[in-house]
Amino acid sequence: MKIKIKTDKHNISLAFPTGLLTGKFAISMAEKYARKYAAEAMADIPPHALEALCAEIRRLKKIRGQLELVDIVSAEGHEIHISL
């Protein structure tokens, strides 16, 4: 995963391994905090569905390569790009 933020004064680029964000540990932590802070929204989502979602994300990454998740350009010229 790559996060790029570009403004007039700053140019920030962060890279994270995809496995770190879609691995079993990250899934369990996301599930724990989602159930704590968004209990109503997470009530209908079974735990194995999150694992299936992350497995599908990993599979798509292998097939398609880089996937653009967010691409924002503001009127002031600030840019935010998040890709997987």
N, C-alpha and C positions, 0 to 999 in steps of 0.2 A: 504494500500500500504506500502510495506517495501522496504527501500533502504539500502543495506549493502555495505560498501566499506572497503576492507581489504588490507593494505599494510604492509611493514616491520615495520613501526613505528606507524601506526594508525589503529584502528579498529573502524569504525563508523557505527552505525545502527540507522536509522531514521524510524519512523512509522507514517503514516498518515491515518486517517479514509477514507475508500473508498468513502463514501458519500460526503466527503468534496471535492473530486476531480471529482465526477460524478454528483454532485447536480446541480440544476438550476442556482444558483449563479455562480458556476465555469464555467458552459457552457456559460452563458452570457458574462463573462469576457474573456473567451477564444475566443469567436466569435468576440468580440469587438477588441481585440488586433490582432487577425488573419486577420481581414478585414483591419486593419490599416497598418500592416507590411507585409502582404502577400496577398494583394488585388487581384492580378492576379490568384493566386492559389486557393483562396476562392471564386472566382466569380461564379463558377458552383455549389457550395454546398449550398443548401437551409438551413435556420436556423433549421427547424424541423428535418433535417437529423442528426445534431449533438446531438439533444435530443434523437433520436432513437438509435444512436450509444452508448450513455452513458447508456440508459435503457438496452440495450443488454449486455453491460459490467457488469452492476449490476446483471442481470439475470444469466449470466454465473458464476459470483462469487458465487452466492447462490447454483448453481447446482454443480459446479466443485470444489469449495473451492479455495485454493491458485493457482494462475496462474503465471507462470514464464514468465516475459516479456523480461528481458535482463539478460544474463549470460555471462560475459566476464572475461577471465583470460589472462593476458598479459605474455610475455616471462620473465619479471622480477619477476613474482609471484604476481602481484597486481590483486585483484579480485573485480568485481562489479556485484552485484546481485540486480535486481529490480523485485519484485513480487507484484501481486495484491491480 
